[in-house]
Amino acid sequence: MARLLVVDDEKSICTTIEAAMKSVGHQVETADSGEMAITLMRRNVPDILLTDLRMDGMSGLDLLGKAREYFPSVTVVLMTAYGTVDTAVSAMKSGAYDYLVKPFTPEQLEHLMERIEEFRRLREENTKLRDHVDALSEPSSINTKNPRMQKVLDMARKVAVTDSTILITGESGTGKTLLAKLIHDGSERAKGPFAVVNCATLSENLLESELFGHARGSFTGAVKDKMGRLQLADTGTVFLDEIGEISPSLQTKLLRFLQEREFERVGDTKTIRVNVRIIAATNKDLEREVREGRFREDLYFRLNVIDLHMPSLRHRPEDILILADQLLTRSFLTTGRRPRPLNEQAKQAILGYGWPGNIRELKNALERAAILCSGEQVTVEDLPDRVLENSIMGVMPGAPGAASMPGASPNSAVTQSDLSLEELEKRHIQHVLTTATTLEEAASALGINLSTLWRKRRRYGLE
């Protein structure tokens, strides 16, 4: 069962396809122009976009480009006449999955839908496999000098021995999956399975099947019975990543499971009971989602028995170089090369960057650096441009972003090497004070206590 959006400026074609696809269980919306299709996709992203190639206004090729840019998860199929087959084949090189030559039969269309369903299933399984590999490749512990992170780990160790449901919050890339695995490993369920389900990468139907399983024949492509992750992880832990992305109907079914610890597979009536612990994670503000009606309040309270918040990397400054050394060494070893250290300017650039993607972004940046490094040390030239251009600590003379240091004018030649350590510290504190909303937040971002920040403000005249 897939969600289709059919786009053609001939209404009869849309009506015919809609009737044929609904008769075999698919959900269908129609649009008579590319502009209308974009509006509909912004409101409800489909699984498959079936669009005519030639239309008044926005063409099918233009719509393909927009879909690839703004809705990359959508599978695009073009409808074309015989005279434009070459154009349709060229469009496949731009990201279209396939094309249909008009006129086509409902059987041809349904056969194509089945192939797409199989393609999407394989792609989603590949995504899950990558998620599992990433989780397994993470370090087996979290080393930190940050007081906030130490409190999180202390709390995690205390709740690990209980069976309480846990909600882990925090920005993307902060290590929520790793924390969930550490909790599982510290629990009495450690010998049981640890199952990871990324709720953001699966469509509603596939996510329901992934969690609860399905019976043979329950939907198109269900050729045999399948056990869901909840059943497969019996006696262990299920980690529901990006829980804020699940649909309202799935929220209801998950709530029932949390209350009763039982469920039915899709297309089956037999009730199944399992013994699993649920750990959920999200980068969304679920309290706001509840207030705005997008997330069930009762489900939120069921999930939020224990709340652990992972601080962002910019609020863990004392951990950045520790993590950077670990990740850089691993990146060199993965590529089969002898590890090399960061030079001082590269360290300062890394310390001065905000890392909006957190540890995941730091890991990717250092993988790139390990590949590009040609000397005995990793330099700023090996780091991504965005790190250099947005670093608040300054970079080497002549490098991109060298003139964007806080306190330097656009035409100034002042760089890090021209300033004393005191002046660098002053400018760094001044920048953090201008971006933080409170002094407590600024002190945390700087890795110092509040009284030390007060003294440094008086010393540098920043009051």
C-alpha positions as CSV (number, residue, x, y, z in Angstrom):
1,M,0.0,0.0,0.0
2,A,1.6,3.2,-1.2
3,R,0.6,6.9,-1.2
4,L,0.5,8.1,-4.8
5,L,0.3,11.6,-6.2
6,V,-0.8,11.6,-9.9
7,V,-0.1,14.8,-11.9
8,D,-1.6,15.4,-15.4
9,D,-3.3,18.3,-17.0
10,E,-5.8,15.9,-18.5
11,K,-8.4,15.2,-15.8
12,S,-9.6,11.9,-17.4
13,I,-6.1,10.4,-17.0
14,C,-5.9,11.3,-13.4
15,T,-9.4,9.9,-12.7
16,T,-8.6,6.6,-14.5
17,I,-5.4,6.1,-12.6
18,E,-6.9,7.1,-9.3
19,A,-9.7,4.5,-9.7
20,A,-7.3,1.7,-10.8
21,M,-4.9,2.3,-7.9
22,K,-7.5,2.7,-5.2
23,S,-9.1,-0.6,-6.3
24,V,-5.9,-2.4,-5.3
25,G,-5.5,-0.6,-2.0
26,H,-3.3,2.4,-2.8
27,Q,-4.0,5.9,-1.4
28,V,-4.2,8.4,-4.3
29,E,-4.3,12.2,-4.7
30,T,-4.4,14.0,-8.0
31,A,-3.2,17.4,-9.3
32,D,-3.7,19.1,-12.7
33,S,-0.4,21.1,-12.6
34,G,3.1,20.9,-11.2
35,E,2.4,23.9,-9.0
36,M,-0.6,22.2,-7.4
37,A,1.5,19.1,-7.0
38,I,4.2,21.0,-5.0
39,T,1.5,22.5,-2.8
40,L,0.1,19.0,-2.1
41,M,3.5,17.5,-1.4
42,R,4.3,20.2,1.1
43,R,1.1,19.2,3.0
44,N,1.5,15.4,2.7
45,V,4.6,13.9,1.1
46,P,3.7,10.9,-1.1
47,D,5.6,7.7,-1.5
48,I,5.4,7.9,-5.3
49,L,5.0,10.8,-7.7
50,L,3.5,9.8,-11.1
51,T,3.7,12.8,-13.4
52,D,3.1,13.6,-17.1
53,L,6.2,14.8,-18.9
54,R,4.5,17.6,-21.0
55,M,2.2,19.9,-19.1
56,D,1.3,23.6,-19.4
57,G,3.3,25.7,-17.0
58,M,5.7,23.6,-14.9
59,S,6.7,20.5,-17.0
60,G,7.3,17.1,-15.6
61,L,11.0,17.6,-15.8
62,D,10.8,20.8,-13.8
63,L,8.6,19.0,-11.3
64,L,11.1,16.1,-11.1
65,G,13.8,18.7,-10.2
66,K,11.7,20.3,-7.5
67,A,10.8,16.9,-6.0
68,R,14.5,15.8,-6.0
69,E,15.5,19.0,-4.3
70,Y,12.7,19.4,-1.7
71,F,11.3,15.8,-1.3
72,P,14.2,13.4,-1.8
73,S,12.4,10.4,-0.4
74,V,9.7,10.5,-3.1
75,T,10.1,8.0,-6.0
76,V,9.3,9.7,-9.3
77,V,7.8,8.0,-12.4
78,L,7.2,9.9,-15.6
79,M,4.3,9.4,-18.1
80,T,5.2,10.1,-21.7
81,A,4.1,9.7,-25.3
82,Y,6.1,7.7,-27.8
83,G,7.7,10.8,-29.2
84,T,9.3,11.8,-26.0
85,V,10.7,8.5,-24.8
86,D,14.3,9.8,-25.3
87,T,13.5,12.7,-23.0
88,A,12.1,10.4,-20.4
89,V,15.2,8.1,-20.5
90,S,17.3,11.2,-20.0
91,A,15.2,12.2,-17.1
92,M,16.0,8.9,-15.4
93,K,19.6,10.1,-15.3
94,S,18.3,13.1,-13.3
95,G,16.7,10.9,-10.7
96,A,13.4,9.5,-12.1
97,Y,12.9,5.8,-11.2
98,D,11.2,4.8,-14.4
99,Y,8.8,5.9,-17.1
100,L,5.5,4.7,-18.6
101,V,4.6,5.2,-22.3
102,K,1.0,6.2,-22.9
103,P,-1.4,4.5,-23.3
104,F,-0.7,1.9,-20.6
105,T,-2.9,-0.6,-18.9
106,P,-3.8,-0.8,-15.2
107,E,-1.9,-4.1,-15.1
108,Q,1.3,-2.4,-16.4
109,L,0.9,0.3,-13.8
110,E,0.3,-2.1,-10.9
111,H,3.4,-4.2,-12.0
112,L,5.4,-1.0,-11.8
113,M,4.0,-0.2,-8.4
114,E,5.1,-3.6,-7.2
115,R,8.6,-3.1,-8.5
116,I,8.7,0.3,-6.7
117,E,7.5,-1.2,-3.5
118,E,10.3,-3.7,-3.6
119,F,12.8,-1.0,-4.5
120,R,11.7,1.2,-1.6
121,R,11.7,-1.8,0.8
122,L,15.3,-2.6,-0.2
123,R,16.4,1.0,0.1
124,E,14.8,1.3,3.6
125,E,16.5,-2.0,4.7
126,N,19.8,-0.6,3.5
127,T,19.2,2.5,5.5
128,K,18.5,0.5,8.6
129,L,21.6,-1.6,8.0
130,R,23.7,1.5,7.8
131,D,22.1,2.7,11.0
132,H,23.1,-0.5,12.7
133,V,26.6,-0.4,11.3
134,D,27.0,3.1,12.5
135,A,25.7,2.2,16.0
136,L,28.1,-0.8,16.2
137,S,31.1,1.4,15.1
138,E,30.5,3.9,17.8
139,P,32.8,3.7,20.9
140,S,31.6,1.4,23.7
141,S,31.7,4.2,26.3
142,I,31.3,8.0,26.6
143,N,34.4,9.8,27.9
144,T,33.6,13.3,29.1
145,K,35.0,16.1,31.3
146,N,31.8,18.1,30.9
147,P,29.8,18.4,34.2
148,R,26.4,18.3,32.3
149,M,27.4,15.2,30.4
150,Q,28.7,13.6,33.6
151,K,25.3,14.1,35.2
152,V,23.6,12.5,32.3
153,L,25.8,9.5,32.5
154,D,25.3,9.2,36.3
155,M,21.6,9.3,35.8
156,A,21.8,6.7,32.9
157,R,23.7,4.3,35.1
158,K,21.1,4.6,37.9
159,V,18.1,4.1,35.6
160,A,19.7,1.3,33.6
161,V,19.1,-1.2,36.4
162,T,15.4,-0.4,36.4
163,D,12.9,-1.4,33.7
164,S,11.5,2.1,33.3
165,T,10.7,3.6,29.9
166,I,13.3,6.3,29.0
167,L,13.0,9.3,26.7
168,I,16.4,10.7,25.4
169,T,16.2,14.2,24.0
170,G,18.7,16.4,22.3
171,E,19.8,17.7,18.9
172,S,20.6,15.3,16.0
173,G,24.1,13.9,16.2
174,T,24.6,14.2,20.0
175,G,24.9,10.4,20.6
176,K,21.4,9.4,21.7
177,T,21.8,6.0,20.1
178,L,25.0,5.4,21.9
179,L,23.5,6.4,25.2
180,A,20.6,4.0,24.6
181,K,23.0,1.2,23.9
182,L,25.0,2.0,27.1
183,I,21.8,1.8,29.1
184,H,20.9,-1.5,27.6
185,D,24.4,-2.9,28.3
186,G,24.1,-1.8,31.9
187,S,20.7,-3.4,32.5
188,E,19.6,-6.9,33.3
189,R,18.5,-7.2,29.7
190,A,22.1,-6.9,28.4
191,K,22.1,-10.5,27.2
192,G,18.9,-9.9,25.2
193,P,18.6,-8.2,21.8
194,F,19.1,-4.4,21.3
195,A,16.9,-3.4,18.3
196,V,17.1,0.0,16.7
197,V,14.1,1.4,14.8
198,N,14.5,4.7,13.0
199,C,11.0,6.1,12.9
200,A,12.0,8.9,10.5
201,T,13.2,6.7,7.6
202,L,10.1,4.5,7.2
203,S,6.7,5.2,5.7
204,E,3.8,4.8,8.1
205,N,2.8,1.3,6.7
206,L,6.3,0.0,6.7
207,L,7.0,1.3,10.2
208,E,3.9,-0.4,11.5
209,S,5.0,-3.6,10.0
210,E,8.6,-3.1,11.2
211,L,7.4,-2.7,14.8
212,F,4.5,-5.2,15.0
213,G,5.1,-7.5,12.1
214,H,2.5,-8.6,9.5
215,A,0.6,-11.6,8.3
216,R,0.9,-13.0,4.8
217,G,-1.4,-11.3,2.4
218,S,-2.1,-8.3,4.6
219,F,-0.9,-5.9,1.9
220,T,0.8,-5.8,-1.5
221,G,4.2,-7.5,-1.2
222,A,3.4,-9.3,2.1
223,V,4.2,-12.7,0.6
224,K,5.0,-14.4,4.0
225,D,4.5,-13.8,7.7
226,K,6.9,-11.5,9.3
227,M,7.8,-11.0,13.0
228,G,8.2,-7.3,14.1
229,R,11.0,-5.8,16.1
230,L,9.0,-5.8,19.3
231,Q,8.6,-9.6,19.1
232,L,12.2,-10.2,17.8
233,A,13.6,-8.2,20.7
234,D,11.7,-10.1,23.4
235,T,13.7,-10.0,26.8
236,G,15.8,-7.2,25.3
237,T,15.5,-3.5,24.5
238,V,13.8,-1.6,21.5
239,F,15.2,1.8,20.8
240,L,12.8,4.0,18.9
241,D,14.8,6.8,17.3
242,E,13.1,10.0,16.2
243,I,9.9,9.0,17.9
244,G,8.4,12.5,17.2
245,E,8.0,11.5,13.5
246,I,5.4,8.8,13.9
247,S,1.9,9.3,12.7
248,P,-1.2,9.8,14.9
249,S,-2.5,6.3,14.2
250,L,0.8,4.7,15.1
251,Q,0.9,6.8,18.2
252,T,-2.3,5.2,19.3
253,K,-1.1,1.7,18.6
254,L,2.2,2.3,20.4
255,L,0.4,3.8,23.4
256,R,-1.7,0.6,23.7
257,F,1.4,-1.5,23.6
258,L,3.1,0.6,26.3
259,Q,0.0,0.2,28.5
260,E,-0.7,-3.4,28.0
261,R,2.5,-4.9,26.5
262,E,0.6,-6.6,23.8
263,F,-0.3,-6.1,20.1
264,E,-1.5,-7.7,16.9
265,R,0.4,-8.0,13.7
266,V,-0.8,-6.1,10.7
267,G,-3.6,-8.2,9.1
268,D,-3.8,-10.6,12.0
269,T,-6.2,-11.0,15.0
270,K,-3.9,-13.0,17.3
271,T,-2.7,-11.1,20.3
272,I,1.0,-11.3,21.0
273,R,2.6,-10.4,24.4
274,V,6.3,-9.6,24.7
275,N,8.7,-8.5,27.4
276,V,10.8,-5.6,26.1
277,R,12.0,-2.3,27.4
278,I,11.4,0.8,25.4
279,I,13.9,3.6,25.0
280,A,12.8,6.4,22.7
281,A,14.7,9.5,21.4
282,T,13.8,12.7,19.6
283,N,15.3,15.9,18.5
284,K,11.9,17.6,18.7
285,D,10.4,19.5,21.5
286,L,7.6,17.0,22.3
287,E,6.0,19.3,24.8
288,R,5.4,21.8,22.1
289,E,4.3,19.0,19.7
290,V,1.7,18.1,22.4
291,R,0.5,21.7,22.8
292,E,0.1,22.0,19.0
293,G,-1.8,18.8,18.7
294,R,0.8,16.7,16.7
295,F,1.7,14.3,19.5
296,R,-0.5,12.5,22.0
297,E,-0.2,13.8,25.5
298,D,-0.9,10.4,27.1
299,L,1.8,8.8,24.9
300,Y,4.3,11.6,25.8
301,F,3.8,10.9,29.5
302,R,4.1,7.1,28.9
303,L,7.4,7.6,27.2
304,N,8.8,10.3,29.5
305,V,9.0,8.3,32.7
306,I,12.8,9.1,32.8
307,D,14.0,12.1,30.7
308,L,17.7,12.2,29.8
309,H,18.8,15.3,27.8
310,M,22.0,15.0,25.7
311,P,23.8,18.4,25.6
312,S,25.0,19.6,22.2
313,L,28.7,19.6,21.4
314,R,29.0,23.4,21.6
315,H,27.9,23.1,25.2
316,R,30.7,20.5,25.8
317,P,33.8,22.5,24.8
318,E,36.2,20.6,27.0
319,D,35.2,17.4,25.2
320,I,35.7,18.6,21.6
321,L,39.4,17.9,21.2
322,I,39.1,14.6,23.1
323,L,36.4,13.4,20.7
324,A,38.3,14.9,17.7
325,D,41.5,12.9,18.6
326,Q,39.5,9.7,19.0
327,L,37.5,10.1,15.8
328,L,40.5,11.2,13.7
329,T,42.5,8.2,14.8
330,R,39.7,5.9,13.9
331,S,39.2,7.6,10.5
332,F,42.9,7.1,9.6
333,L,42.8,3.5,10.7
334,T,39.7,2.9,8.7
335,T,41.4,4.2,5.5
336,G,44.5,2.0,6.3
337,R,46.7,5.0,7.0
338,R,49.0,5.8,9.9
339,P,47.2,8.3,12.3
340,R,48.4,11.9,12.2
341,P,47.5,14.6,14.8
342,L,45.8,17.9,14.3
343,N,48.1,20.9,14.2
344,E,47.5,23.9,16.5
345,Q,45.6,26.0,13.9
346,A,43.3,23.1,13.0
347,K,42.6,22.5,16.7
348,Q,41.7,26.2,17.2
349,A,39.4,26.1,14.1
350,I,37.6,23.0,15.5
351,L,37.3,24.6,18.9
352,G,35.8,27.8,17.4
353,Y,33.2,26.2,15.2
354,G,29.7,25.7,16.5
355,W,29.1,22.1,15.3
356,P,25.4,22.4,14.5
357,G,25.5,18.7,13.5
358,N,27.2,17.8,16.8
359,I,29.4,14.6,17.0
360,R,28.1,13.2,13.7
361,E,29.2,16.4,11.9
362,L,32.6,16.3,13.7
363,K,33.0,12.7,12.7
364,N,32.3,13.4,9.0
365,A,34.6,16.4,9.0
366,L,37.5,14.3,10.4
367,E,36.8,11.5,8.0
368,R,37.3,14.0,5.2
369,A,40.4,15.4,6.8
370,A,41.9,11.9,7.1
371,I,41.4,11.3,3.4
372,L,42.8,14.7,2.3
373,C,45.7,14.9,4.7
374,S,49.0,14.8,2.8
375,G,51.5,15.8,5.5
376,E,52.6,14.7,8.9
377,Q,49.8,16.8,10.6
378,V,46.2,17.6,9.8
379,T,45.9,21.3,8.8
380,V,43.0,23.7,8.3
381,E,43.2,23.0,4.6
382,D,42.1,19.5,5.3
383,L,38.9,20.6,7.1
384,P,35.6,21.5,5.4
385,D,35.2,25.1,4.3
386,R,32.3,25.6,6.6
387,V,34.4,25.0,9.6
388,L,37.0,27.6,8.5
389,E,34.4,30.2,7.4
390,N,32.4,30.0,10.6
391,S,35.1,29.4,13.2
392,I,35.1,32.1,15.9
393,M,38.7,31.4,16.8
394,G,40.3,32.6,13.5
395,V,42.3,30.6,11.0
396,M,45.7,30.8,9.4
397,P,46.6,33.8,7.2
398,G,45.2,33.6,3.7
399,A,42.7,30.8,4.6
400,P,39.0,31.3,3.9
401,G,37.3,33.1,6.8
402,A,40.5,34.6,8.2
403,A,39.1,38.1,8.2
404,S,35.8,37.1,9.9
405,M,37.3,36.8,13.4
406,P,35.2,38.5,16.1
407,G,36.5,42.0,16.5
408,A,38.3,42.2,13.1
409,S,37.0,44.5,10.4
410,P,36.4,43.0,6.9
411,N,39.6,44.7,5.6
412,S,41.7,43.8,8.6
413,A,44.8,41.6,8.2
414,V,44.6,40.5,11.9
415,T,44.7,36.8,12.3
416,Q,45.1,34.3,15.1
417,S,48.9,34.4,14.9
418,D,48.9,38.3,15.4
419,L,47.0,38.1,18.7
420,S,48.1,37.2,22.2
421,L,46.4,34.4,24.0
422,E,44.7,36.9,26.3
423,E,43.2,38.8,23.3
424,L,42.0,35.5,21.8
425,E,40.3,34.5,25.1
426,K,38.7,38.0,25.4
427,R,37.3,37.8,21.9
428,H,36.1,34.2,22.4
429,I,34.3,35.2,25.7
430,Q,32.8,38.3,24.1
431,H,31.4,36.2,21.2
432,V,29.9,33.6,23.5
433,L,28.3,36.3,25.6
434,T,26.6,37.8,22.6
435,T,25.2,34.5,21.5
436,A,24.1,33.0,24.8
437,T,20.8,34.0,26.3
438,T,21.9,33.8,30.0
439,L,25.2,34.0,31.8
440,E,24.7,30.5,33.0
441,E,24.4,29.3,29.4
442,A,27.6,31.3,28.5
443,A,29.5,29.8,31.4
444,S,28.4,26.3,30.3
445,A,29.4,26.9,26.7
446,L,32.9,28.2,27.8
447,G,33.3,25.2,30.2
448,I,33.9,27.4,33.3
449,N,31.8,28.1,36.4
450,L,29.7,31.3,36.8
451,S,32.1,32.9,39.3
452,T,35.0,32.5,36.9
453,L,33.0,34.1,34.1
454,W,32.2,37.1,36.3
455,R,36.0,37.5,37.1
456,K,36.9,37.3,33.4
457,R,34.2,39.8,32.4
458,R,35.6,42.3,34.9
459,R,39.2,41.6,33.8
460,Y,38.4,42.2,30.1
461,G,35.9,45.0,30.7
462,L,33.0,43.0,29.2
463,E,30.5,43.9,31.9
